[in-house]
Amino acid sequence: MTIIATLVVVWLFFAALFGWRLALKRGGDMRDASLKVWLKLVAVSLLWPVGCLLVLLQRRK
């Protein structure tokens, strides 16, 4: 469980860094671009651990 939490935090860090660089390249409003990126990241970050848990539960059976 700790490994999954660590991977999620690392994933969020790199995705936020990527979104920040993308917003700078586009020259748009940083808050608007980062908000869109964060909303996508929250959706992915919530689904990814659920998928991992489902795989682990399938292996236990």
N, C-alpha and C positions, 0 to 999 in steps of 0.2 A: 504494500500500500504506500509506503514511503517512496518507493521508486517511482510509482505512478505520479504522486504529487510533485516530486522533483522534476520529472519530465514535463509536466504541465507548466510549471513555473519557468523552466528553460524555454519551452515553446512560446509562452507569452512574451518573454523578454526578447527573443529574436524576431518574433512577429511584430512587436511594437517598434523595434529598431528598423525593420524593413518598412513599416508603414510610415515612420518618421522620415526616412530617406526618400520614399516615394512622394510624400507630400512636399518635401523641399524641391525635388526635381520638377514637379508640376507647377510649383510656384503658387499654389492655391492657399486657402486658409488652413493653417495647421490644425486648428481645433476641429473643423469640419471633416478633414481627411482622416485625422486620427480617431475621431468618433466612429466613422464608418468602419475603419479597420478594427477598432476595439469591439464593436458589435459583432462583426464576423468572427473575431477570435473567441468571444464569449460563447457563441453558438458552437463553434468547433471544439472548444475546450470542454464544454459540457457533454458533448456527444462522444468525444474520444475516450474518456475514462469509462463511460458506460459501456462502450464497445469492448474495451479491455476486460471489464468485469464479466461481461457476457461470455467472452472467450474462456476466461478462467473458470467460470461456472460450468461450461460445457466440458472442459478437460477433466473436472472433478468427477463427473458422472461416469 
